[in-house]
């Protein structure tokens, strides 16, 4: 008997793989119909009563967003502001719902009800890397309310007519 020796070949190869994840900051408004809204105040039913601002008009508008941060400790927010003039005697408010439980990641928190003006207002804060899901019933539901300004001087400024303005939403890094 002679001893049998076997030698296995020991060859290996490798290569490098680079993984790149892009920074993302996208937002959109979605609705079943156009996202244009008309809010109409109602005439009083009885002499001596004020205009009725309880007739609020909502069109099932949702805000969706996708965010991938450049740095882990960074946060984003969504701000809203009006472009145009709100008629004297009127206050326009926006309420943003909590994020619906779709999507993944660190979705933002609502700031509740905010008064919309020509200056930016935070409406959703502490947005991390996330996505809300797209389309209706995903993200945050937007609801608008028109109120009368309580000041006697501003009520005196009310005039028949229609005003048109734009609400502009921006997804931005916290400053």
Secondary structure, DSSP 8 states (H G I E B T S, - for coil): -----------------------EEEEEEE-SS-S------B--SSTT---B--------EEEEEEEE-SSTT--EEEEEEEES---TTEEEEEEE----S-SEE---EE--EEE--SS-EEEEEEE-SEE--SSTTSSEEEEEEEEE-S-HHHHTT--SS----EEEEEEEE--
